[in-house]
Amino acid sequence: MMNKLLLAPVLIGAACIMAGIYGALHDQISYTVSTGYFHEFKFIQFNIAPSLQNRLGAAIVGWLASWWMGIVIGVPICLSALTVRGIRAFIRAFLLAALTVIGVTLLIGLTGLAIGFLIIQDGNLPSWMVGRDVTDPVSFARAGMMHDFSYLGGMVGLLAGAAVVIRQAVTSRRTAPRPVSHRSNGFHE
């Protein structure tokens, strides 16, 4: 158990790096959908220097907006992974759960984007766009929908990641050798 606790900060740090990289790549997709979403909102929100207001700036925004989700997602996954027997199985369970969270988050985010392309048109904008003065409201709203769905995806992904850890814990308990009892049964060999 002590080795697992010592590894926990390293694994949570790895989750932060994975979340940040995910965010940087995610924002490359949303930058493709709507550069205005960044130039008229995200670059301002994150105080990105004018010289970086391009794809690199979008990656920086994605990193800054996402790295901390590694803590939000990593801590509960790490705590639940402590139930997995064996240090290697613990690490494996944590990493599988983290990758599951990323996969589910991506899938739900892309689903949001697809829904955005299907339902968001001129004259059919979401209510949160009312009063927003942007160059291309349709693409802005689609990118925003992808971002909103991605946060939802992170929470659903956390549940899916927890399910992965539970499965790994059950498997580790079935396959791990049982501790040897040192109680005497009265017979001597």
N, C-alpha and C positions, 0 to 999 in steps of 0.2 A: 504493500500500500504506500509506503514512504516513497519508493521510486516513482510511482504514479503521480503522487503529489508534487514531487520535484519536477516531473516532466510537464505538469499541467500548464505552467506559465509559457513554456516553449510551444506547446500545442495551441494555446490561445493566441500567442504571438503569430504562429503560422496561420491561424484562422483569420487574423487581422490582415495579414499579407494577402491571403487568398481573396478576402472580401474586397480589399483595395484594388487588386488586379481585376477582379470581376467588375467592379464599378468603372474602372478605366476603360475596359473593353465594352461594357454595356453602353457607356456614353459615346462610344464611336458609332454604335448603331443609331442612337437617338440623335446624334449630330448629323448623321446622314439623312434622317427623317426631317429634321428641322434645325437648320443653323440658327434661325431666329430664336428658338427656345433657349439657346445659349447666349447669343448676342444681346437679346432683349430681356433675359432673366437670369440664367445661371452664372454667366461671367460677372454680372453686377452683384448678384447674391454672394458669390465667393471672392469678390474683389480680385479678379484675374487681370493682370497687367495687359494693356492693349497689345503689346508685342506677342503675347501668348494666346490671344483670342482666335484660336484655330483648333485643329484637331488635338494638338498637344494640350492646349488649355482645357478642352473637353475631357481629355484623359485625367488631367489634374483635378478637375471638378469631380469626375467620377471617383477618383481615389479619395478625395476629401469627404465626399458624401457617403462613402461606403466602408472605409477601413474599420470604423468603430463598430460596424455590425458584426465584425469578427468577435468582439467582446460579447455583444448581445446574444449572438448565436453560440459562440465558442464556450462560454462559461456553463450554460445548462447542458450542452452536449458533453463537455468534459466531466462534469459532475455525474451525469448518468453513466458515462463510460467507466467510471471507477468501479462499477459493478461487474465489469468484464474481468474474468480471471486471466492472469498472465500479462506481462508487460507488453509483449508484442501484439497480443490480441487487443489490449487496451489502445495502443497506438493505431492499429488497423481499424478498430471500431470508430475511433475519433475521426480518422481521415476519411473513411467511407461515409460517415455521417456528414462531414463537412462538404464532401463532394456531392452528396445527395442534396443538401441544402442549395448548393450552387446550381445544380441541374434543375431542381424544382423552381427556383427563383427565375432562372433563365426561361424556362418553359412558360411560366405564368406571365412573365414580362412580355414575351413574344406573343402570347395569347392576347394580352391587353393591346399590344400594337396592332395585331390582326383585327381585333374588334374595332379599334379606332379607325382603321382603314375602311371597315365595313359600314360603320354608323356615323362617323364624323364627316360631315360635308358642309359646304356653305349653307347657311340657314338652319343647320342642325348641330350647333356647338353645345358643349356641356355648359351647365349653369356657372361653373367657376371661371368661364371665359368672359362673362358679362362684365363690361367696363374695362377690359384689358385692351389696350391700344398696341397691337402688334402688327407687323408687316404681313404675315401669313398665318391667320388664326387657325386654319384647318390643320396645317402641319404642326403648329405649336401645340394644339390640343392633342393631336395624336402622340407626339413625343411625351407630353405630360401624362397621358393615359398609360403609356408604357412604364413611366417612372412610378406612377401610383400602383400599378399592378405588380411591379417588381418588389415594392415594399410588402405588399400582401403576399407575394411569392416567398419572401424571406420568412414570414411567419408560418406559412404553410410548410415551407421547406424545413423549418425547425421541427415541426411535428413529424415530418417524414424522416428527418435525421434521427429523432428520438426513437422512432420505430426501428430504424437500422441498428441503433445501439442496443435496444431491447433484444432484438433477434441475435445480435452478436453475443450478448451476455448469456442468453439461453444456450446458444451453441457452445460457448466457452465452458459452461458448467457441465455440459454433457460430455465434452471431449477432454477436459482437464483431468489429470490424475487426482484421485481422491487423497486427501491427507492420510497418512498412515497413523493409526492409533497406537500409542505406546502402552496402552493398558494391558496388563497381563491377563491371559485367559486361564491361568492356572496350569498350563502345560509348559514344560521346558523341552527345548529341542536339543 
